[in-house]
Amino acid sequence: MAKPQALAAALLLVLVVSLAATEGAHGICGLSNGEFKLCQPAAAVNNPTDSPSSECCAALGKANLSCICRYKGVAGIWLRMYHIDANRAMALPGKCGLTMPSNC
């Protein structure tokens, strides 16, 4: 019998992949896959850049930040797959001069 945490992680991964597939060109939370990749260097686990690029900030400016907040606590496996540090990723909007929702 699988551990509950492993089962939950597998279900989360399926959910995230399904969401990405159903949202098509809009990706997740209004970020396309290409826009997501623009922010990857600034949130990378290894050797991150000091600041997000202007292209990353422009993409985040169009993103649904409330939606991003919903992924904050549950996307750990998905973020690790793409070598993204969750804390760095959540700091990007602030570095871009954007305000995260107060309940985030």
C-alpha positions as CSV (number, residue, x, y, z in Angstrom):
1,M,0.0,0.0,0.0
2,A,1.4,3.4,-1.0
3,K,2.1,6.0,1.6
4,P,-0.6,8.7,1.8
5,Q,2.0,11.4,1.0
6,A,3.3,9.6,-2.1
7,L,-0.3,9.1,-3.3
8,A,-1.1,12.8,-2.7
9,A,2.0,13.9,-4.6
10,A,1.2,11.7,-7.5
11,L,-2.4,13.0,-7.7
12,L,-1.0,16.6,-7.5
13,L,1.3,16.0,-10.4
14,V,-1.6,14.6,-12.4
15,L,-3.7,17.6,-11.5
16,V,-1.0,20.1,-12.5
17,V,-0.3,18.3,-15.8
18,S,-4.0,18.2,-16.5
19,L,-4.4,21.9,-15.8
20,A,-1.5,22.8,-18.0
21,A,-3.0,20.7,-20.8
22,T,-6.5,22.1,-20.5
23,E,-5.4,25.7,-20.3
24,G,-3.5,25.4,-23.5
25,A,-1.7,28.5,-24.7
26,H,-2.6,30.3,-21.4
27,G,-0.6,27.8,-19.3
28,I,-1.2,28.1,-15.6
29,C,-2.4,31.2,-13.9
30,G,-2.2,33.2,-17.2
31,L,1.4,32.3,-17.8
32,S,2.2,30.3,-21.0
33,N,5.0,27.8,-20.9
34,G,7.2,30.2,-22.7
35,E,6.5,33.0,-20.2
36,F,7.1,30.6,-17.3
37,K,10.5,29.8,-18.7
38,L,11.3,33.5,-18.9
39,C,11.2,33.6,-15.1
40,Q,13.0,30.3,-14.5
41,P,16.6,31.8,-14.3
42,A,15.6,34.1,-11.5
43,A,13.9,31.3,-9.5
44,A,16.4,28.5,-10.3
45,V,17.5,26.2,-7.5
46,N,21.1,26.4,-8.8
47,N,22.9,29.7,-9.8
48,P,19.8,31.9,-9.9
49,T,20.1,35.4,-11.4
50,D,20.0,38.3,-9.0
51,S,16.9,39.8,-10.6
52,P,14.1,38.7,-12.9
53,S,14.4,39.9,-16.5
54,S,12.1,42.7,-17.8
55,E,10.4,40.0,-19.9
56,C,9.7,37.9,-16.8
57,C,8.3,40.9,-15.0
58,A,6.1,41.7,-18.0
59,A,4.8,38.1,-18.0
60,L,4.1,38.2,-14.3
61,G,2.3,41.5,-14.7
62,K,-0.2,39.7,-16.9
63,A,-0.4,36.7,-14.6
64,N,-3.2,35.9,-12.2
65,L,-1.3,36.4,-8.9
66,S,-4.2,35.1,-6.8
67,C,-4.0,31.9,-8.8
68,I,-0.3,31.6,-8.2
69,C,-0.9,31.9,-4.5
70,R,-3.1,28.8,-4.7
71,Y,-0.1,26.8,-6.0
72,K,2.2,28.1,-3.3
73,G,1.9,25.3,-0.9
74,V,1.1,22.4,-3.2
75,A,3.4,22.7,-6.2
76,G,6.6,21.6,-4.5
77,I,7.1,18.5,-6.6
78,W,6.2,20.3,-9.8
79,L,8.6,23.1,-9.0
80,R,11.4,20.7,-8.2
81,M,10.8,19.0,-11.6
82,Y,11.7,22.3,-13.3
83,H,14.5,23.1,-10.8
84,I,12.6,26.1,-9.4
85,D,13.0,27.2,-5.8
86,A,9.5,27.9,-4.4
87,N,10.7,30.7,-2.1
88,R,12.5,32.5,-5.0
89,A,9.5,32.0,-7.3
90,M,7.2,33.6,-4.7
91,A,9.6,36.5,-4.3
92,L,9.6,37.3,-8.1
93,P,6.4,39.5,-8.1
94,G,7.8,41.7,-5.4
95,K,11.1,42.0,-7.3
96,C,9.1,43.1,-10.3
97,G,7.3,45.8,-8.3
98,L,4.0,43.8,-8.2
99,T,1.9,43.4,-5.1
100,M,0.8,39.9,-4.2
101,P,-2.7,39.5,-2.8
102,S,-2.8,40.1,1.0
103,N,-4.1,36.5,1.6
104,C,-1.2,34.9,-0.2
